[in-house]
Each structure stands twice: as structure tokens, then as C-alpha cells.
Amino acid sequence: MSQIRILTLNPGHFHAALVQKEMYPGVSNQAHVYAPLGPDLLAHLQLLAGFNARPEQPTNWQVEVHAGPDFLERALREKPGNVVVLAGRNRIKMDAILAAVKAGLNVLADKPWVLVPEDLPKLQEALNHAEANGLVAYDIMTERFEITSILQRELVQDEAVFGHPEPGTAGEPSVFMESVHYLKKTVAGAPLRRPPWFFDVHEQGEALSDVGTHLVDLVSWILFAEQAVDLTLSSPLSGVGSWANGDLVLHAAKRWPTVLRKEDFRQITGEADFPPNLRSNVRGGKLEYFCNSLVHYALRGLQVKLNVLWDFEAAPGAGDTHLAVFRGTKSQVEVRQGKEEKFRAELFVVPHDRTATRPIMEKTIARLQSTYPGVSLVDQGERMWVTIPDKYRIGHEAHFAEVTRQFLRYVRREVAVPLWEKPNMLAKYWVTTNGAALSRSAVK
């Protein structure tokens, strides 16, 4: 195809800029941004300017800005690019994605695409239209490019090491994942300033429908590699406590807030007070930000529990944490990123029969070394530690470039989008949107 040109729509989240943290062969350095004139646009341009100005491997983006309230209509009418990048303002994101695809544009969009079950048909329509018209509509699943997730998938798919997934119970599920993030953080070497609307769960989404999208994606991606999840969007949902559709059954969900003082809010947003649209969640002068979610569901009969948490700020020397436990008939395969691991993700195998598993693991590591030279095994007694060289630990921000490169291969038709991507994307957002809805109904 002709040279790829990037058109960014209403960048309300720093992830939009991270797509352009690097330059890409065959992608024009002439980029366009269509957005309302305001702090979101200025923050985006500041990040791009920083990438251009950095001393090591600076980018060379030349950005033309189109600022105005009619940014969407104008962008789709003028179409100076053929790839639309979207990140931020999640409530209206799906409408923009659908409009862009119908206008003949490829779309690379950050999660989440939808926040409520009522928007799932729009998602289905956008994916169907893209497929029928040779376009690519792709969501930014950066966690698939994290080395510990990649190797965890390899081990779970190795029957000699993992066996088969345990069905699990509510108390000891087949898969348990927990992710802890912090509202106050540093991005691209500078303190992150979040927009006030980020704290409106109707605009940004709750934990499950936002960060939880990554966890739901990883569950099927690791357990059932290259396989489609069965889902029928037309199936009605009724009742609370057991909502079922195809391969999926929702059992339970709950939500609870992280409480922020005005000073906390000021440090994150720069605003001295809570805006009017958030005051319905202010109690005793503090904001109840509903950013914590727990969901229990089943995928093909395997019990899954996901816990997604946000706190204000990490302790000195600490950072985001991640736990992913997959229970098999021969071993557990775990990714742990906590204090013991010095907040760096590490991969472990906990065998049921250590004597039998040790030689099998040695053969598996030898196989993995052909693709990932330097990966090795340390026997820690009850568990085996899969050590990973630093060269594979490129960091979360760099994963956006890896996703973008994969997306560009699809756009150029160097490789085809896997057939399982569409059904699994629909299934993923069925879990997140209906799980969030279930958590709301559970507290009424």
C-alpha cells in the first residue's frame, strides 16, 4: 500500500503519544492531530516534542494540529492519514472507531473500546466492517509483548511441564491474576498529569473495564493459544450471579473505591478542587473513586478470578505489582512482580512432582533458548525460577512500539490478522462490560 500516515484523534491519554515514541519504516513523519483545543491536546503535543528533543534516538515527527470542536467530522472529511490512533475519552471511543472504519481508515486504539454492554453491537459492527473491507481495527494489547507473559504462555502450552489446566474452584481458581497500579506515577521521565475526567468512571471506565481488559485478554491468550472463544452477542442476559454466553459464565463481581483527598487530586491533576461532575462521589470532602474490581468467571469450565486495584502512590522504591497464577495438573506456572522480586516481573514453575519435572524443565529451557538465548533455570527447591536476560526486558512504554509494528504488518498485509482475534476481542469486552455491570448491580 502507499505510505502510512498517522492521524491521531482526540488524544486524552498518554498512550496515544507512546505509539509515536519511535519512528517506523514506511510511516510518514508528517502526522496529524484532530482534537478540541485544551489541556489534553497540549499534553499530547508536549510528549511528542519531548520525543523529538531527546538526546538519544530522537524522533522526527512533524505534526499538523487541527484544533476545534468539530474535530471528528473534520478529520473524517479531510482524511490526511490512513491510520487512526485513539487513546482516551473511553465513553465516546467506540463511536469514533466505528466512524473511522466506515470512512475507510485503519484503526489502532488503546483499551478499553467499550465500557457498557449496550455498545458491544457497535464493536461487532466495526470489526465486521473492517474485515469485509480489507481494513484493520486493532486494540493495543501491550501485555502480550511482555517477556514474562510470552514465556508463561510457552510453559502453559507445554503439556509435559504444565499438564492440563485444573478446572479450579471459587476458592482456588484455575487462573488467578492480580494487578496493582498507582494514580501518581512517572511517564517518559516526567510526572504524569492526569486529566480530571480520568476520575469519572462513566468516562474512563472502572478497573475491570479498563486495566482489566489486559488481564481478560491474557487469560484466553495463554490458556487457549490461537483458539477462538465462542460467544453470541445476541444472547440475552438476565439475572444476577450467573450470566452465561457461549464459552463464558459470569459468576460474581464487586467494586469498591480508592479514597482521595483534595491534595491527592491536586497532585495528580493540578486542579485545586473536585469538578462538579465528580461531586456526587464526594463524601466528607474526599472523592470515592471506584477504581477497584474483582470478577469471578468461567472460561470453558475453567474458573478464573481477576483482581484489579488502584492506589494513590507506591511506597518509595516500590512500583506496580502483578501476579498471574495458572494451575495445571503437573505444575503451577506463575509470574510474580512484588516486593520479594524487587518489583520486577519474574517467572516461576511450581511442580507437583519436583523429581519428575526437573529434567523436563531442562529440556524445555533448552528449547526456549533457541528463540530466547540466555534464558536459564535456577532450582530453588519447591519452585524453579526461569531467569530472563535484561535484553528482553524492554519496559511497558516500549511495548507500544512492538504492538504498532505488529499492527503495521497487518495493515501492509505482510501477514494476515489471525482469525481468532475478532471473536476473542468480542469475548474479552463481553467479560469486562458485563462484569462491571454485575459489580454495580451486586451492591444495589
N, C-alpha and C positions, 0 to 999 in steps of 0.2 A: 504494500500500500504506500501512499505518499507519506511524506514526513509527518511524524506525530507532533501535534501541537496541544499543549495543556491549557485548559480553560477551568479555572477554579471558581466555584460558586459559593458565595456567602460563607467564607471560612471563619467559623465561630470557635474552632478548636485547633490547638497547635498541631494536631496530627495532619492537618491539611498542608502545613509547611514542611513537615518531615518527609512527605513524598518528594519534595524538591530539595532535600538536603544534599543530594548528589545530582550529577549530570548523567544523562543516558545517551548512548549512541543512537542516532536516528531520531532523537527527540529535539525539536527546535528549542533554542534558548529564548525565543520570543514567546513569553507566556502572558496570559490574560487573566484578570480577576474581575468578576462582576459581583458587587455587593453593595449594601447600603453604606453610606459614609458614617463611620462610627468607630468605637474602640476595637471591635472585633477585626475590622479591616486593617486598622493601623497596627495592631499586634501582629497580624499575619505578615504585613509588609516589613515590619521590624525584624522578624525572624529571617525572612528571605534576604534582607540586606545584611544581616549578620553572617549568613552562609556565604554570601558573595565577598565579604570583607575578612573572613578568617584567614590566618596566615598559611595554614596547611590545607592543600587541595580545595581552594576556594571554588565556589560555583560561579557561573556567569549568566545568571538569569536576567533577562531584560523584560521588565514587567510593565504591561499597559493596564492601567486601572480604569474601570468603568464603574463609577460610584453613583448610585441613585436608587430610589425605592422600587423602580420597575426593573431591577437587575435581572430577574429570571426571564421575563418576557423579552427583554432586550438581548440577552445572551443567546437565547434560542432562535431569535430572529437573525442576529448578525453572524453567529456561529464562527468565530475566528479560530476555533480549535476543533479537534475531533475526539478529544478525550476530556471528559468532565471529571474533576476531582471534587469530592464533597466530604466535609467533616465539620460537625457542629449543628446546632439547632435541630435536634433529632425529631422533634414533633412534626416538622414540615419536610423532613428529608425525603421521605418516600414519595411525596408528590413531585418533588424536584427530580428525583431519579426517574420516575415514570415519564415525566415530561421530556427529559433529556433523551431517553431511549426512543420515545416516539418521534423525536426530532432527528433521529438517525445518528446519535452520538454514543460512543462507548463511555462507560461509567466505572470509575474506581472510587468507591465510597467507604468511609470509615463506619464501623459499627456504632450504634445499632441502626438498622434501616427502619425498623418499625418498633413502636412502643406498646401498641394495643392490638388485640386480636382482630379488631374490625379492619385493620389495614393489611392483613395477610392477603386478601384477594388482589390488592394493588401490587404487592410483591410478586405474586404469581403472574400477574399480567405483565409486569416489567420483564421478568425472566423469560416468559413465553415469547414476548415481542422481540427481545434481544436474540433469542435462539432462532426464531423464524427469519430474522433479517440480517444474520451474519454479524451481529454486534456482541460485545462482551460487557456484561454487567457483573462486577466482581467486588466482593467485600474484603476489607483489609484484615485478614486473619494472621496477624503477626506471630502469634504463639506457635503456629505450625513451623516457623523458621527458627525457633529456639532450639539449640542443640540438645538440651536435656529432654525436650518433648520428642524430638526426632528419634533419639536413641531409646527412649522409653517405648515408643511405638514399635521399634525394631524388636525389642525384647518381649513385649506382649504378643507380638505376632510370631514369635519363635516358640512353637509348641513344646520343644524339648526343654526349654527354660521355664516357660510360664504355665504350660498345660492349657487348660481351657478356663475361661472366666468362671469364677464361682457365682452362682445365682445371687447370693447375698441375702441379707435381711434388712429390716429398717434400722436395727441397732448396729449391724456390721455389713454395710452395703458392699456390693461388688466393686464399686468405684466411689471413693470419697475424695473430693477436691475442696481446698480452701484457699482463698486469695485475699490478702490484706493489702490495701492501698492507702495512701495518705493524701489529704487535700492540699497540704502545703508541701511543695517539692520544687526541685530544680530541673529545668529542661534546657538543653543546649548551653549549659554552663551558667544560666541566669535564673533567678527566682521566677517561678511560674505565676502569672497573674490570671486568675480565672474570672470570667465574666459573671456578674450577679445572676444571670439567668441559668447558669450551671446548677444552681441550687433549687431550681424549680423542677420537681420530678416529672411534671407534666410536659416540660420542655426537653429536659435532658434524659429522663428515664431514671428508674430506680436501679439498684445494684445488679439485680438479676438481668434486667433488660438492657443493661449497658455492659459493664465488665463481664457479667455472667455469660454473655454471648460467646466469649472466648472459651470458657470452661465447657459449655454445652457442645461447642464445636469440637473440642479436643476429645471429649468422651467417645463420640462416634468415630472420629478420625483415627483414634488409637485402637479402639476395640474392634472396629469393623473396617479396616483399611480398604479403600477402593470399592466399598459397597454402599448401595443406596438404602436409605431409611424409608420405610413405607409410611406414607401419610396421605390422607384425603381431606383437603381443606373444606369440602362441602359437608363433612360430618358434623352434625350439631353437637354442641357441648351443653351438658346440663348437670346440675347437682354440684356439690362441693365435697371434695375429698377423694374422688376417683374419676378424673376426666380422661377419657381414652380416645385414641385416634391411631389406627394402624399399628405400628411397632411401639407406640408410646402410650404410657399411662401416667398421668399426674396423680400423685398420692397426697401430698401436703406441701404447704409453703407458708412462710411467715416473713414479716418485715418489722424492722424497728429502727429508731433514729440514732444518729450521732448528734449530740447537742453542742451547738456552737455559741459562744459568747459574741457580743458585738466586736470585741477586739480581735477575736479569731477571724471573724468575717472580714474585718478591715484588712488584716494581714494578707488574706487570700485574694480579695477583690479590689482593695483600695477604697472601698465605699465605707463611709462613716456609720451608716445605719442600714438596717434591712429594708429593701424596697417594698412598696405596697403589695406587690403580688405574692410576697412571701409571708406577710404578717399573720395570715391565718394559721401558720405553723409556729408562731412565736408564743412561747409560754414563759412567763416570769422574766421577760427580757432576753430570752435565749431562743435560738432557732432550732427546732426539731427537724433535722434534715434526714429524711427517710432513705438512707443510702446503704442499708444492710439487709441482706436477703438470705434465706435458707430455703432450698427446694429439694423435695424428695420425689423422684420419678423412676419409672422403669423403662428400659430400652431393650426390646426383645426379651423381656422377662428378667433382665439383669437390674438389680436395684442400684440406683445412683443417688448420691447426696452431694449437693454443692452448697458451699457457704461462701458468700461474697461480702466482704467487710470494708468499710472506710473509717479511718480515724483522722484526727486533725493533723498530727505531725509525728514522725518517727522519733524515737529517742536518739540522742547523739550516738553516731556510729552505726545506727540501725537503718533499715530500709524496708521496702515492700517485701512481703513474705508469700510463699507459695508452697502448697502441699498437694501432691497428687498420688493417691494410693490405688493401685489396681491389683485386685486379689485373684490369683489363679489357683488351679488345683495342684500345681507344683511349687509355686513361689508367689510372693508379692513383689511387684516392681514399683518402686517409689521414687518420686522427685521431692526433695526436701530443700527448702530455702528459708532457714530460720537462724536463730542465734547460734546454735551449735555449728551450722555451716557458714558462719560469719556472713549471713545474708546473701550468700551466693548459691544458686541452684546446684544441687548435687544429685546424682543418680545412684540408687541402691537396689540390690536384689536380696530379698529375704527368703531363702529357700526353706521348704518344709523338710527336705532331706539334704542336709549340707554335704554329706559324703558323696551322694549320687550327683548332686548339682554342680559341684566344683569342676570336675573335668568337662562337663557340658558347657559351663560358662567360659572355660578357657578356649574351647573350640569356637564358641560364639564371638568372643572378643577377637580372636584371630581373623574370623570372617569380617567383622566390622572394621578391622584395621586396613583392609584393602580399600575401603571408602573413606575412612577417617583415621589416617595414620597417627599414631601416638596415643590413641585410646588404650587404656590398660585396666587391669583388675587388681584390687587390693582386698585381700581376705581379712575381714575384721571380726571373724568369729561367727556370730549369729547372722551377720549380713555381709554382703560383698559390695564393695564400693567401686563403681565404674568411674575411673578418673578421666577427665576430659581436658586436653591441652587448651591453653588460653587462646590460641589462634582461632578456635571455633566459637569463642565467647565474644561475639561482636557487640552485644548490647541491644536493648529494646529499640532505641532510635534507629539503629542501622537496619533493623528488620523491615522497616517501611520501604527501604530501597529494594530489599530482596522480594517483597511482595510486588512492588511496582515492576521489577524486571520480569517476574513471572506473568503478570498481567500483560505486559508489552509483548511477550512471546505469544500469548493468546490473541491479542489484537492483530499482530502481524501474521497470524495463522502458521507460525512455525510449529506449534503443537496445538492440538485441539483441547478445549475445555473438557475435563473428564465428565462423563455422563452422570456420575453420582453427585456432582456439585450442586445442581439445581434442586433435586429432591432433599438433599441434606441441608441446604440452606433454608428451605421451607420448613423442614422439621425443626431445625435449630430455633427459628423465630417462633414456631408454634410453642415450643417449650418455654422460651423466655417471656413471651407476651402473656400466655395463659398462666404461667407460673406466677407472674406479677399480679395478674387479675385474681388468682386464687388466694394469694397472700393478703390482698386487700379485703376480699370477702370473708376471710377467716377471722378478721378482727372486728367485724361489724356486730 
